[in-house]
Amino acid sequence: MLRLRPFRRGRLLAPLGLAICLASPAITHAQVAGADIDASPLILQAEELALEGNYDEALPLYERAIAGLAAEPHRQNQLRYRYGIILNALGGQQPDLYPLARSQFEAVLGYIESSPGLPFEHSAARVRSAIAHTYHQHSALQDNPTKRAAMLRNAYLLYRSAIDALRREEDWQNLAITAFNIGQVCEWQGNLEEAIEWLEQAVALDRRHGFADLEEDQAYLTALREMVNPSRPVGNTAI
């Protein structure tokens, strides 16, 4: 049952409006002194184009803006994360964008891990889940079974590496999302029993915290259980 969905309908990922903050007047030419270009107008223009759905023109502007923020690594990595989210969302139509999305998230993860204790909007665990999701989604478009299996394995290991930290951080919604995603990866790997275990965790978190995904996740869990133990036909006709 191959049911690829976006990273839990985008709830773990930055919403489209977030990067408007990156493009606000707070980012001035002086703040990117030493860079070859002023990033602020590029970000504003890229955001406008992205909101219109004109990604062919928006993506090169994001790349130029990222380069322009070389002197401001915090803002640069904010924008890298945002750019990675967009690339990942577009990967279903253009799969060669998945590795580019992954490279953005990996750069962000490197920044976070190189400066422990430095405040950043997204935890290392959340970024690992984003990296995992690039493998997760890309695997569904792979015709080569060996490559597909390797991508699913990478996704599984990265999701698992994020779980404990998300729990320690009490990041309950992203923990539920990641549990769902691990469960889906397990299903695609043919490991239905483990998939059910992860979906049970996701549903329990949805129920405990009132997350909107409860009904859909419960339906998915029910479908997985049915795959493991199909219900016997009901009727008067003898079989």
C-alpha positions, 0 to 999 in steps of 0.5 A, spaced: 500 500 500 504 505 497 501 512 500 506 517 499 504 524 502 507 530 504 511 531 510 505 530 514 501 535 510 507 540 511 506 541 519 513 539 521 515 544 515 516 551 515 509 555 513 510 559 506 509 565 510 515 564 515 520 566 510 517 573 510 520 574 516 527 573 513 526 578 508 523 583 513 527 590 513 531 587 519 535 584 514 539 590 511 545 591 507 549 593 512 548 586 515 550 582 509 556 587 509 562 583 506 557 579 501 557 580 494 550 582 494 544 585 498 540 579 500 534 582 502 530 584 496 532 577 493 528 574 498 522 579 498 522 577 490 523 570 491 517 570 496 513 573 492 514 569 486 514 563 490 507 565 493 505 566 486 507 559 484 512 561 480 518 557 482 522 557 476 524 564 477 524 563 485 529 558 486 535 561 483 533 568 487 533 563 493 540 561 491 543 568 490 540 570 497 543 564 501 550 566 498 548 573 499 547 572 507 554 568 507 556 574 513 550 572 517 550 564 518 544 564 522 539 568 517 543 564 512 541 557 515 534 560 516 533 561 509 537 554 507 531 551 511 526 555 508 529 553 501 529 546 503 522 545 505 520 548 498 525 544 494 522 538 498 515 540 496 517 540 489 520 534 489 514 530 487 514 533 480 522 534 479 525 528 483 532 531 482 530 537 487 530 532 493 538 531 493 538 539 493 533 539 498 537 534 502 544 538 502 540 544 504 538 541 511 544 537 511 548 544 511 543 547 517 544 541 521 552 542 520 550 549 523 546 547 529 551 541 531 557 546 530 554 551 535 551 547 541 547 551 545 546 557 540 539 558 539 535 556 532 528 555 530 529 548 529 532 543 533 537 538 530 532 532 531 527 536 527 532 537 521 534 530 521 527 528 520 527 533 514 533 530 511 529 523 512 523 525 509 527 527 503 529 520 502 522 517 504 519 521 499 524 520 493 524 513 495 517 512 492 519 515 485 525 510 484 524 504 479 531 501 482 529 496 487 536 497 490 536 504 490 529 504 493 531 500 499 537 504 500 533 510 501 528 507 505 533 505 510 536 512 510 530 515 512 528 509 517 535 511 521 534 518 520 527 518 523 529 513 529 535 518 530 530 524 531 525 520 536 529 520 542 531 527 542 524 530 540 521 526 546 526 529 550 524 536 548 517 534 549 516 536 541 509 532 541 507 534 535 513 533 531 514 526 535 507 524 532 509 526 525 515 522 526 512 516 529 507 516 523 513 517 518 517 511 521 511 507 520 510 509 513 517 507 511 516 500 515 510 499 511 513 500 505 519 496 507 514 490 508 515 490 516 507 491 518 508 489 525 513 495 526 509 499 522 503 498 527 507 499 533 509 506 530 502 508 528 500 506 535 504 511 538 502 517 533 495 515 534 496 516 542 500 522 541 494 525 537 489 523 542 493 525 548 494 532 545 488 533 541 492 533 534 488 534 528 491 528 525 487 523 529 482 521 525 486 520 519 492 516 523 487 512 526 484 510 519 491 508 517 492 504 523 486 500 522 488 499 515 495 496 517 491 492 522 487 489 517 493 488 512 496 483 518 489 480 520 484 481 514 477 480 517 473 474 515 467 475 510 460 476 513 454 473 510 450 467 509 453 464 503 457 458 506 465 458 503 
